[in-house]
Amino acid sequence: MIKTKDGTFTLKSEKYNECYHSSEGALRETLYKHVYPAFEVIKKENIKILDVCFGLGYNTFASIINRPKNTKLHIISPELDKELVRSLKDFPYPREFSKIKHIIKAISENFYYEDEWIRVEVIIDNAREVIKSLDRVDILYQDAFSPKVNPELWSFEYFKEVKRILKDGVLTTYSVATPIRCALYRLGFRLYTHSYDFIRKGTIASFKKLDFLEVDFKEKLKRVKCRVIRDKR
Ligand SMILES: C[S@@+](CC[C@H](N)C(=O)[O-])C[C@H]1O[C@@H](n2cnc3c(N)ncnc32)[C@H](O)[C@@H]1O
């Protein structure tokens, strides 16, 4: 268990030897790198979110708490670690999450929650398989561990699947790594970043023109090679 700089807690994974969130703040990262930018872009009555991957569920829970008015959310979130999800009903979440305690409990026990406005499905399976079964999502939170330990969720082939389901949606990620941005760029995404100066930059990707700071990746490619991560054969 690790206390991050905004006072919220995260975990360090023994298997991956990485933390589930940046030391800047688990809740802060979730809100400013994922939830706020995504809801700024996607304004619809029914929003479908793919949360890759569930982990401690911060992205899913913060989306529920910040759900735009009169909007239905359908969140699908793959996760390999069933026992982790089962343990979450006792996790010391930020106090903002206390109003959705019943949702956290239901997801932790049943991997599912549904009411009039919210449907959450945590799918205990490989995200690479789950994404193949989807047609279209509006928001994709790209929040795997780093490419070094979780390469299957950062490869060019994976991002091709992301492109297939994202259509006119938006991807948010904490990563600013060149091979990741390069994969997205080669697939035709426009790359943006948020303008908050109290948190490290991330990447926001979409095929549409967005109202964020655009990354001049063409200029960057005059100086660096556009290498991407490939699936292992
Ligand atoms: C950085 S954590 C996700 C943090 C999470 N978004 C949160 O808000 O707490 C990455 C998660 O991805 C899961 N994971 C890694 N590879 C996976 C895969 N191929 N398919 C599904 N889940 C995977 C890990 O078990 C871990 O829980």
The ligand as a Gaussian input file, in Angstrom:
#p B3LYP/6-31G(d) Opt

LIG

0 1
 C       -1.811000       0.158000     -13.985000
 S       -2.969000      -1.026000     -13.457000
 C       -4.539000      -0.287000     -13.834000
 C       -4.919000       0.803000     -12.875000
 C       -6.373000       1.090000     -12.923000
 N       -6.780000       1.714000     -14.150000
 C       -6.835000       1.869000     -11.719000
 O       -7.438000       2.947000     -11.889000
 O       -6.621000       1.432000     -10.612000
 C       -2.878000      -2.250000     -14.724000
 C       -3.827000      -3.428000     -14.519000
 O       -3.837000      -4.189000     -15.732000
 C       -3.980000      -5.563000     -15.434000
 N       -3.507000      -6.256000     -16.639000
 C       -2.238000      -6.335000     -17.111000
 N       -2.212000      -6.969000     -18.306000
 C       -3.486000      -7.280000     -18.597000
 C       -4.115000      -7.905000     -19.714000
 N       -3.401000      -8.333000     -20.759000
 N       -5.458000      -8.044000     -19.695000
 C       -6.207000      -7.621000     -18.639000
 N       -5.657000      -7.014000     -17.548000
 C       -4.328000      -6.833000     -17.537000
 C       -3.132000      -5.732000     -14.190000
 O       -3.543000      -6.888000     -13.481000
 C       -3.409000      -4.421000     -13.447000
 O       -4.458000      -4.582000     -12.530000

